[in-house]
């Protein structure tokens, strides 16, 4: 899909910002590299210069720890940014994001089940192997999302505040399930669930990168195809139907698509809230509400924001690390309240039904 010429400067700026944030994220941390040292090691890894034995430790740190973390962080940010864009477009409201309608909490419950029951049951013996975690996270996220939508639509019309209240209830239900699993788990498992539920990239691996990249590539490609349908839906369901869009089928496709992306990412990095709320809202306010622009721009800005948050998480209490979910909540919660108050002052923030 061709991009409008007026957006070229914006996409260029977002791409430059993403590249800069990736370099910063690759360079900084418990084991830091100067830019010159970083590029020297990258040349060695790529085989463009001789691999010096004295650099073996730094090469291993960069290749096995830092680069998969940088890649997973960027992919997760892109997924959360696009997921928020899809949800806000689907419900025609800027205060909706995947975490608020149960997707993340449901995915967390499914992933916690894997932690407690264990890979020996759900993994090789169950036939799932490495994919047990993303599969159950996807199933949990989809079930929670559909339950939220079913509760919110019990009286026919889905109002945004009804949706949010239903999301609160489903989030609480999923949190109770995750809490129960933490309670009955052995100590190492409980600690893993607690730390993972705060969001972390410390367990990044190339296997996790491959799984999230596959879901992200499929999701972003499918989301881009729905841009015109989402623009039509913004006019209202009757108007969208007149333009050839079937709202019910579009809703189903987007919910499954969003759950696939967010559920798989959540299974690998834990629960990270508010990125999907803030990123598309900022782009919509500052540039355009066209989904042909918002979807790729949200991927770029979401990836950039996530890289910067991860860098901050490594440095705030160095040499220890702060879970990234704490930082996103500290920034995102006030922004959410401001958006909600602004919507209230402007009148009814919208309904979907």
PELINKA-V110243 format. One record per residue. N is the residue number from 0. RES is the residue in one letter. PHI is phi in radians with two decimals (none if undefined). PSI is psi in radians with two decimals (* if undefined). D_FIRST is the distance of its C-alpha to the first C-alpha in Angstrom with 2 decimals. Layout:
n = <N,N>
res = <RES,RES>
phi = <PHI,PHI>
psi = <PSI,PSI>
d_first = <D_FIRST,D_FIRST>
This chain:
n = <0,1,2,3,4,5,6,7,8,9,10,11,12,13,14,15,16,17,18,19,20,21,22,23,24,25,26,27,28,29,30,31,32,33,34,35,36,37,38,39,40,41,42,43,44,45,46,47,48,49,50,51,52,53,54,55,56,57,58,59,60,61,62,63,64,65,66,67,68,69,70,71,72,73,74,75,76,77,78,79,80,81,82,83,84,85,86,87,88,89,90,91,92,93,94,95,96,97,98,99,100,101,102,103,104,105,106,107,108,109,110,111,112,113,114,115,116,117,118,119,120,121,122,123,124,125,126,127,128,129,130,131,132,133,134,135,136,137,138,139,140,141,142,143,144,145,146,147,148,149,150,151,152,153,154,155,156,157,158,159,160,161,162,163,164,165,166,167,168,169,170,171,172,173,174,175,176,177,178,179,180,181,182,183,184,185,186,187,188,189,190,191,192,193,194,195,196,197,198,199,200,201,202,203,204,205,206,207,208,209,210,211,212,213,214,215,216,217,218,219,220,221,222,223,224,225,226,227,228,229,230,231,232,233,234,235,236,237,238,239,240,241,242,243,244,245,246,247,248,249,250,251,252,253,254,255,256,257,258,259,260,261,262,263,264,265,266,267,268,269,270,271,272,273,274,275,276,277,278,279,280,281,282,283,284,285,286,287,288,289,290,291,292,293,294,295,296,297,298,299,300,301,302,303,304,305,306,307,308,309,310,311,312,313,314,315,316,317,318,319,320,321,322,323,324,325,326,327,328,329,330,331,332,333,334,335,336,337,338,339,340,341,342,343,344,345,346,347,348,349,350,351,352>
res = <X,X,X,X,X,X,X,X,X,X,X,X,X,X,X,X,X,X,X,X,X,X,X,X,X,X,X,X,X,X,X,X,X,X,X,X,X,X,X,X,X,X,X,X,X,X,X,X,X,X,X,X,X,X,X,X,X,X,X,X,X,X,X,X,X,X,X,X,X,X,X,X,X,X,X,X,X,X,X,X,X,X,X,X,X,X,X,X,X,X,X,X,X,X,X,X,X,X,X,X,X,X,X,X,X,X,X,X,X,X,X,X,X,X,X,X,X,X,X,X,X,X,X,X,X,X,X,X,X,X,X,X,X,X,X,X,X,X,X,X,X,X,X,X,X,X,X,X,X,X,X,X,X,X,X,X,X,X,X,X,X,X,X,X,X,X,X,X,X,X,X,X,X,X,X,X,X,X,X,X,X,X,X,X,X,X,X,X,X,X,X,X,X,X,X,X,X,X,X,X,X,X,X,X,X,X,X,X,X,X,X,X,X,X,X,X,X,X,X,X,X,X,X,X,X,X,X,X,X,X,X,X,X,X,X,X,X,X,X,X,X,X,X,X,X,X,X,X,X,X,X,X,X,X,X,X,X,X,X,X,X,X,X,X,X,X,X,X,X,X,X,X,X,X,X,X,X,X,X,X,X,X,X,X,X,X,X,X,X,X,X,X,X,X,X,X,X,X,X,X,X,X,X,X,X,X,X,X,X,X,X,X,X,X,X,X,X,X,X,X,X,X,X,X,X,X,X,X,X,X,X,X,X,X,X,X,X,X,X,X,X,X,X,X,X,X,X,X,X,X,X,X,X>
phi = <none,-1.25,-1.62,-1.04,-0.96,-1.18,-1.65,-1.07,-1.08,-1.14,-1.14,-1.10,-1.08,-1.16,-1.17,-1.09,-1.09,-1.15,-1.05,-1.10,-1.19,-1.14,-1.09,-1.08,-1.17,-1.24,-1.54,-1.82,2.69,-1.06,-2.16,-1.73,-2.23,-1.28,-0.97,-1.11,-1.15,-1.04,-1.20,-1.12,-1.17,-1.12,-1.14,-1.16,-1.09,-1.38,1.41,-1.48,-2.54,-1.04,-1.42,-1.40,-1.01,-1.16,-1.71,-1.05,-1.13,-1.13,-1.09,-1.14,-1.06,-1.18,-1.35,-1.62,-2.01,-1.29,-1.12,-1.09,-1.17,-1.08,-1.13,-1.15,-1.10,-1.11,-1.10,-1.12,-1.07,-1.11,-1.10,-1.16,-1.11,-1.21,-1.03,-1.12,-1.08,-1.12,-1.18,-1.16,-1.24,-1.13,-1.70,0.92,-2.69,-1.42,-1.88,-1.87,-2.63,-0.94,-1.16,-1.48,-1.98,1.65,-1.05,-1.16,-1.14,-1.14,-1.11,-1.11,-1.12,-1.09,-1.19,-1.09,-1.06,-1.15,-1.04,-1.45,-1.18,1.67,-1.08,-1.00,-1.53,-1.59,-1.54,-0.97,-1.17,-1.55,1.52,-1.70,1.06,-1.08,-1.51,-1.03,-1.13,-1.13,-1.17,-1.25,-1.13,-1.10,-1.08,-1.14,-1.13,-1.17,-1.09,-1.17,-1.12,-1.14,-1.13,-1.06,-1.13,-1.17,-1.13,-1.16,-1.74,-1.05,-1.88,1.67,-1.75,-1.70,-1.50,-1.07,-1.26,-1.12,-1.09,-1.16,-1.14,-1.10,-1.10,-1.06,-1.12,-1.20,-1.04,-1.13,-1.12,-1.16,-1.11,-1.12,-1.11,-1.12,-1.12,-1.10,-1.11,-1.13,-1.20,-1.51,-1.30,-1.23,-0.98,-1.06,-1.14,-1.10,-1.14,-1.08,-1.11,-1.09,-1.16,-1.15,-1.17,-1.59,1.49,-2.72,-1.94,-1.19,-1.69,-1.03,-2.56,-1.17,-1.13,-1.11,-1.04,-1.11,-1.15,-1.17,-1.09,-1.11,-1.14,-1.16,-1.10,-1.09,-1.16,-1.17,-1.12,-1.20,-1.11,-1.06,-1.25,-1.66,-1.06,-1.16,-1.12,-1.17,-1.08,-1.17,-1.14,-1.07,-1.39,2.13,-1.19,-1.15,-1.13,-1.10,-1.09,-1.14,-1.58,1.66,-1.70,-1.69,-0.98,-1.14,-1.16,-1.10,-1.05,-1.09,-1.07,-1.24,-1.13,-1.15,-1.09,-1.11,-1.15,-1.04,-1.15,-1.21,-1.11,-1.16,-1.10,-1.09,-1.10,-1.65,-2.13,1.64,-1.52,-2.22,-1.69,1.35,-1.10,-1.20,-1.50,-1.32,-1.03,-1.15,-1.15,-1.07,-1.14,-1.15,-1.26,-1.63,-2.33,-2.83,-1.80,-1.22,-1.27,-1.10,-1.55,-1.11,-1.13,-1.20,-1.16,-1.15,-1.11,-1.18,-1.22,-1.09,-1.11,-1.09,-1.07,-1.18,-1.07,-1.18,-1.11,-1.15,-1.06,-1.08,-1.10,-1.31,-1.78,-1.04,-2.12,-0.91,-1.49,-1.34,-2.14,-1.68,-0.98,-1.14,-1.08,-1.17,-1.15,-1.13,-1.22,-1.07,-1.44,-1.32,-1.06,-1.08,-1.11,-1.05,-1.10,-1.12,-1.11,-1.12,-1.15,-1.12,-1.12,-1.14,-1.16,-1.39,2.02,-1.10,-1.29,1.98,-2.50,-2.25,3.12>
psi = <2.19,2.51,2.50,2.39,-0.55,-0.26,-0.07,-0.75,-0.70,-0.78,-0.65,-0.81,-0.73,-0.66,-0.75,-0.75,-0.68,-0.78,-0.76,-0.73,-0.60,-0.77,-0.76,-0.76,-0.63,-0.48,-0.57,2.61,-2.84,-0.49,1.78,2.69,2.51,2.76,-0.73,-0.74,-0.70,-0.86,-0.54,-0.77,-0.66,-0.65,-0.67,-0.77,-0.67,-0.10,0.25,-0.23,2.76,2.43,1.90,2.33,-0.58,-0.34,0.16,-0.76,-0.81,-0.68,-0.74,-0.72,-0.80,-0.78,-0.70,-0.43,-0.97,-0.84,-0.78,-0.57,-0.76,-0.77,-0.79,-0.66,-0.83,-0.76,-0.72,-0.77,-0.72,-0.75,-0.80,-0.67,-0.81,-0.66,-0.74,-0.69,-0.77,-0.76,-0.72,-0.64,-0.69,-0.75,0.07,0.80,2.39,0.00,0.33,2.40,2.83,-0.68,-0.42,-0.22,0.33,-0.13,-0.90,-0.75,-0.68,-0.71,-0.66,-0.70,-0.78,-0.73,-0.66,-0.61,-0.67,-0.74,-0.71,-0.87,-0.66,2.64,-0.55,-0.53,-0.85,-0.25,-2.03,-0.76,-0.60,-0.08,0.10,-0.56,-2.40,-0.41,0.06,-0.77,-0.95,-0.58,-0.81,-0.56,-0.74,-0.79,-0.77,-0.75,-0.72,-0.76,-0.74,-0.70,-0.81,-0.64,-0.73,-0.83,-0.65,-0.74,-0.79,-0.47,0.28,-0.51,0.38,-0.97,2.27,1.75,2.57,-0.65,-0.57,-0.71,-0.77,-0.69,-0.72,-0.68,-0.69,-0.77,-0.79,-0.68,-0.75,-0.70,-0.79,-0.67,-0.64,-0.73,-0.76,-0.69,-0.69,-0.75,-0.64,-0.64,-0.72,-0.17,2.74,2.87,-0.86,-0.69,-0.74,-0.71,-0.68,-0.77,-0.78,-0.85,-0.72,-0.61,-0.26,-0.11,2.11,2.58,0.19,-0.38,0.28,2.46,2.89,-0.49,-0.78,-0.69,-0.75,-0.75,-0.84,-0.65,-0.69,-0.81,-0.71,-0.75,-0.81,-0.79,-0.78,-0.68,-0.75,-0.66,-0.71,-0.56,-0.33,0.11,-0.83,-0.66,-0.69,-0.67,-0.71,-0.67,-0.51,-0.38,-0.26,2.73,-0.67,-0.77,-0.70,-0.73,-0.67,-0.45,0.11,0.15,2.31,1.79,-0.69,-0.81,-0.66,-0.74,-0.79,-0.81,-0.76,-0.63,-0.76,-0.75,-0.82,-0.73,-0.66,-0.89,-0.93,-0.70,-0.76,-0.77,-0.75,-0.65,-0.45,-0.53,-0.14,-3.01,2.11,1.93,2.83,-0.27,-0.77,-0.27,-0.86,-0.79,-0.99,-0.53,-0.76,-0.78,-0.68,-0.70,-0.66,-0.34,-1.19,2.70,0.11,2.25,-0.36,-0.50,-0.79,-0.69,-0.95,-0.61,-0.66,-0.61,-0.78,-0.84,-0.66,-0.75,-0.76,-0.83,-0.70,-0.66,-0.78,-0.69,-0.71,-0.68,-0.80,-0.68,-0.58,-0.49,-0.38,-0.82,0.66,2.39,-0.10,3.03,2.53,2.32,2.35,-0.50,-0.51,-0.79,-0.75,-0.58,-0.70,-0.70,-0.74,-0.61,-0.84,-0.66,-0.72,-0.77,-0.69,-0.75,-0.74,-0.77,-0.67,-0.72,-0.66,-0.74,-0.52,-0.16,-2.75,2.10,0.07,2.81,2.80,2.21,*>
d_first = <0.00,3.81,6.47,9.55,12.31,14.71,13.14,13.48,17.10,16.60,14.28,16.84,19.65,18.39,17.91,21.38,22.86,21.64,23.11,26.29,26.66,26.27,28.98,31.13,30.83,31.72,34.68,36.33,38.21,41.59,41.34,39.85,38.86,38.85,35.68,37.68,38.97,35.57,34.10,37.34,37.08,33.44,34.57,37.34,35.13,32.76,35.87,35.49,38.94,42.02,42.10,45.19,47.40,48.06,44.38,44.13,44.25,41.60,39.32,39.81,39.14,35.90,34.68,35.99,35.81,33.75,30.63,29.99,30.59,28.13,25.41,26.25,26.40,22.95,21.41,23.47,22.47,18.74,19.50,21.78,19.50,16.65,19.48,20.90,17.74,17.50,21.24,21.41,18.77,20.50,23.91,22.94,25.05,24.75,27.70,26.35,25.35,25.76,29.23,30.58,30.06,31.70,28.90,30.10,33.76,33.42,31.75,34.60,37.16,35.80,35.75,39.24,40.50,39.55,41.36,44.49,44.72,43.66,41.83,45.02,44.63,40.87,40.09,41.77,44.29,41.72,39.34,36.49,37.30,34.93,32.50,35.08,33.88,30.13,31.00,33.58,31.53,28.69,31.36,33.02,29.92,28.84,32.43,32.81,29.60,30.59,34.13,33.04,31.02,33.97,36.47,34.48,34.05,37.71,38.52,35.51,33.65,31.77,32.62,31.07,34.55,35.54,32.48,33.45,37.05,36.14,34.05,37.11,39.27,37.04,36.57,40.36,40.92,38.67,40.29,43.66,42.77,41.58,44.76,46.92,45.44,46.09,49.63,50.50,48.82,50.88,50.83,48.27,45.87,46.36,45.69,42.49,41.28,42.32,40.70,37.50,37.26,37.06,33.98,34.43,32.81,36.20,35.85,32.62,32.65,30.45,30.74,29.40,26.53,25.64,25.79,23.74,21.14,20.82,20.49,18.06,15.72,15.94,15.71,12.75,10.66,12.16,11.89,8.13,8.47,11.21,9.84,10.57,13.73,14.87,14.61,16.68,19.04,19.81,21.58,23.86,24.18,25.84,23.28,20.44,22.53,22.99,19.24,19.17,18.51,21.33,22.12,24.42,22.13,19.27,21.91,23.08,19.76,18.95,22.54,22.61,19.34,20.62,24.03,22.90,21.26,23.94,26.80,26.27,25.88,28.91,30.93,30.67,31.14,32.77,32.12,30.28,30.02,28.49,25.55,23.24,25.10,25.26,21.91,19.61,22.56,22.95,19.34,19.60,22.92,22.20,18.76,16.74,16.62,13.05,11.65,8.08,10.43,13.13,11.80,10.94,13.77,16.11,15.71,16.68,19.40,20.68,21.18,22.90,25.10,26.13,27.13,29.24,30.82,31.75,33.36,35.32,36.39,37.86,39.72,41.03,43.93,43.94,45.09,44.18,40.67,39.63,37.34,33.90,33.95,36.90,35.15,32.01,34.42,36.52,33.60,31.59,34.51,35.57,32.02,31.75,35.09,34.08,30.95,33.16,35.87,33.54,32.15,35.77,36.86,34.06,35.25,33.94,30.83,29.43,29.72,27.76,29.44>
